[in-house]
Amino acid sequence: MSAVASSDFASGTGSTATGVAASANAGNTVVRISSRDLFQHGREVEIDHEGRIYRLRLTQLNKLILNA
């Protein structure tokens, strides 16, 4: 993933070719990642959160399901 320029953060319009975007929301920065980037190698990704593995899956109906 590539970084978004800090000037783009302030305007709330930051984006890159990799599908990552950031915006200011009540003083908090929110990063947006395109699902196309997440699922470019398959229909399921594993997310390690504090030692616990979660699976984010793309269904046949193009919906997202998160399982622990």
C-alpha positions as CSV (number, residue, x, y, z in Angstrom):
1,M,0.0,0.0,0.0
2,S,1.2,3.5,-0.7
3,A,0.8,6.5,1.6
4,V,-1.6,9.3,1.2
5,A,-0.2,12.8,1.2
6,S,-0.9,14.8,4.4
7,S,-2.4,17.6,2.3
8,D,-5.0,15.1,1.0
9,F,-5.9,14.2,4.6
10,A,-6.9,17.8,5.4
11,S,-9.1,18.1,2.3
12,G,-10.7,14.7,3.0
13,T,-10.1,13.6,-0.6
14,G,-6.9,11.5,-0.3
15,S,-6.7,8.5,-2.6
16,T,-4.1,6.5,-4.4
17,A,-4.0,4.1,-7.3
18,T,-4.0,1.2,-4.8
19,G,-7.5,2.1,-3.6
20,V,-6.4,3.5,-0.2
21,A,-8.1,6.7,0.8
22,A,-8.1,8.8,4.0
23,S,-10.5,11.5,5.3
24,A,-10.8,13.6,8.4
25,N,-13.9,12.7,10.4
26,A,-14.4,14.8,13.6
27,G,-10.6,15.0,14.1
28,N,-10.0,11.3,13.5
29,T,-8.3,10.0,10.4
30,V,-10.2,7.1,8.7
31,V,-8.3,5.0,6.1
32,R,-10.4,3.4,3.3
33,I,-9.1,0.3,1.6
34,S,-10.7,-0.9,-1.6
35,S,-12.2,-4.5,-1.3
36,R,-10.6,-5.1,-4.8
37,D,-7.2,-4.6,-3.2
38,L,-8.1,-6.9,-0.2
39,F,-9.4,-9.7,-2.5
40,Q,-6.9,-9.4,-5.4
41,H,-5.5,-12.9,-4.6
42,G,-8.7,-14.7,-3.7
43,R,-12.1,-14.5,-2.1
44,E,-11.0,-14.7,1.5
45,V,-8.4,-12.8,3.7
46,E,-7.2,-13.5,7.2
47,I,-6.9,-10.6,9.7
48,D,-4.7,-11.0,12.7
49,H,-6.1,-8.9,15.6
50,E,-4.3,-9.1,18.9
51,G,-3.3,-12.8,18.2
52,R,-6.8,-13.8,17.1
53,I,-7.4,-14.7,13.4
54,Y,-10.5,-13.4,11.7
55,R,-11.6,-14.4,8.2
56,L,-13.2,-11.8,5.9
57,R,-14.9,-13.6,3.0
58,L,-16.5,-12.4,-0.2
59,T,-19.7,-14.4,-0.9
60,Q,-21.2,-15.4,-4.2
61,L,-23.7,-12.5,-3.9
62,N,-20.7,-10.1,-3.4
63,K,-21.4,-9.5,0.3
64,L,-18.8,-9.5,3.0
65,I,-18.8,-11.9,6.0
66,L,-16.4,-11.6,8.9
67,N,-15.9,-14.8,11.1
68,A,-13.8,-15.3,14.2
